[in-house]
């Protein structure tokens, strides 16, 4: 779904949204912050680092037996070349590292070899997923420290060495399974088509066929057809057994986590929970302040006006009528403020019509031209918590833009990224303002970053002096 509303303060002829400026390259690793200028306060959400989580995509249908046979065959035929590559990389790298251990060079060579086997392990996991086998995740312990200390920390992670062991064992397994797969396919195809290709091969008079050699009362074509049928009948289970051997090795060596990795995960979850709690506390305090400064003051004045009108009702009806009219206007304004605050808590349009409609409504209320582009699957929605976080991120980012950026236009883009268990929701808000937004402590963007981090997402801000400002949130789909 894609919408392009443009919201402006309502002049006679609304200004068109200018062409979207090209943002500078944003590094994907560390969060970029710029010193905050007087023109652009960080009063909105931010991005957060993420951990892959399963997405809520619709379950895929089981393939037909023939389709599964094709997948198994493709997997096994590609196994031997990749196993040769994996074995060569692992043996060469580890041998070189062992030979260089007398110098410092052996340590980075060993780390590089483990990194290469990790990449080959990811490739193997991906191939098994394409075949239809989704493995449990593998978690590597994060390096501690910097320089040589980080390298030593990497070399003490058992999961990384498990991937290297898988690279070494892949070759003997693949020689066996590749040979079996080729033999069964050759036996089935050659036996079932013997009647055709046998007549194309020149025969000598002293040639002895298999049936004659075994003294069987069968013709050569019939015997080969029976053998071909036997290979064809057992082809599927034999290939599944071959793939199953690789599955067992992958489940043993390419899944799981070491104790240090689990401890790091626990620490990460603890930090994310603390960030989410801090963001929630900040939101509650802000809501309390907004209610105190807005609707509460209006209600106090409304009560005072009604009290005065009640006293003047008998002796000065006209003055009482004016006070009642003012009280009615105060009540309408209070109701409008409460509705605006309720939209900030749980907007009904978000729950009823989804993220696209909610973001479009936010852009329509903006005081500068805002273009919205939403590319989300209609049959699947992110989890409610992720939708809420995305909605508030856009609201905060646009509020910051309208307040501090001195921008003439803004752009909002929401799209999915990544398939299956690694699916993400990417939200990008950009403006052509003065730049200088930062993720400083105590700013609104920092509070938004805490909310997104609590969901396992990442908020990044790229805002060089002079603009443009790009705020990007990357959230797990569910």
Secondary structure, DSSP 8 states (H G I E B T S, - for coil): --------S--SS--------------SSS-------TT----S--------------------HHHHHHHHHHHHHHHHHHHHHHHHHHHHHHHHHHHTTTSTHHHHHHHHHHHHHHHHHHHHHHHHHHHT-----EE-----SSTHHHHHHHHT-HHHHHHHHHHHHHHHHHHHHHHHHHHHHHHHHHHHTHHHHGGGS---TT---HHHHTT-SS-HHHHHHHHHHHHHHTHHHHHHHHHHHHHHHHHHHSSEE-HHHHHHHHHHHHHHHHHHHHHHHHHHHHHHHHHHHTHHHHHHHHHHHHHHHHHHTTT-HHHHHHHHHHHHHHHHHHHHHHHHHHHHHH-HHHHHH-HHHHHHHHHHH-SSEEEEEEE--TT----HHHHHHHHHHHHHHHHHIIIII--SEEEEEEEEES-GGG-EEEEEEEE-S-------TTSHHHHHHHHHHTTT-EEEEEE-TT--EEEEEEEE--
